[in-house]
Amino acid sequence: MNSINTISWQDAKDLFRTWRENNERKSEDVIYIWKAALEYNLNKLGNEKQLVVEQVCIAALDCHRLDIAEFCIRYLNKEFPYSLRVEKYKAMILEAQERYEEALDILENIINADKTNSAARKRIVAIFKAQGRNVEAIKQLTEYLKTYMTDNEAWQELSELYIAEQDFQKAAFCVEELILHSPHNHLLHQRYADIRYTQGGTENMELARAYYCQALKLNPNNMRALYGLYLATSNIATSSKYPAQKKKEANNLSEWALTEIKQRYKEKKVANIEDYIAALQIS
Amino acid sequence: MGATAFHRFILTLGFLSLFHAAYSAAQHRSYLRLNELEFTGLPLDITIQAILSLFVIMYGVLYIAGDFKEIKASADLENRSWETFRNVSSFYIFNHRGKAFSPNYKPLRSKSLLDIAD
């Protein structure tokens, strides 16, 4: 925290930019740095000014700092009066105050004014989610996806919602869509394998093994995929439902995964991994 | 690989030299026209100067244009984690326990609101 206290506004600007690009939430830090370095240097930010204000606005809502959020929205409203994008933030502040009906009214006005406004439609889904009405959120989101089929974020959110409802088959389908969209993303392969592993069963376990392997091929540093591969293969190796040939292959793979994991820990200089794993076991 | 003053200097030099070569070529053509000679080709020194300055410019641009990207398509994704990837800002919800830490948060008292949450 000490470095945050003395951060200069130039550094803060760069930091905010990397956070925006990497999609990091870090709302508390954003508010802290905003208060410490950026609030009084707002006019120095140049063409990133509005982006930073938007970022701070969302972070403020996330931390329930409604005073800061209101300041940001007032600022944006002065800059862009009648902008639908600013209207959306007004709906979001109502959302943070749990005044969902009023927020929905604003969002519907936005959609009536601009039928193609996807951000407002997404917020409606988020409102249902915030109220814990997941089934309705799913219904809204599937309607949305019929029109906006290439929206990656929406597919991802739909898969999360299906997982929350424990409908893994449909969640897996959503991740398949995402993989089609960006086949080089190791995280999606890992996610797909996670879902298949959770589902269980002979076929799904083999699918999980295959997708963990693909994730590792795309990025050999994916620790979670390594663990997943170890779990999936050791599951195949100990189950009686598979032919002997497959069990043997799975055994080899699980041994390989385990040595890889040990190697990673050795590189990170963790003294003795076995001791830690033993400590986790229930005696 | 930062762009240093040296590389900027090289780039300027290259461009100046290229323009000089172009100017010389134009002058050569007008010289030929004035003397009513037939054009057969540029003199060797102008050609060499043009090609050399092209390479000088290439060297300068390589250092000024910025860092190279990796050819591998997944190179950018290698350092990203699921934590940041799953974090979709357009679906944020603000109705979470984090708001209890806010200095201006007042907890709900009325029972009917809690019933709705259930």
Interface residues (C-beta under 8 A of the other chain):
Chain A: N22 N23 E24 R25 S27 I58 L61 D62 C63 H64 R65 L66 D67 M92 E95 A96 E98 A119 K122 R123 V125 A126 K129 A130 Q131 G132 E153 Q156 E157 E160 H184 N185 H186 L187 Q190 R191 L218 N219 N221 R224
Chain B: A73 S74 L77 E78 R80 S81 W82 T84 F85 R86 N87 V88 S89 S90 F91 Y92 I93 F94 N95 G98 K99 F101 S102 P103 N104 Y105 L113 I116 A117
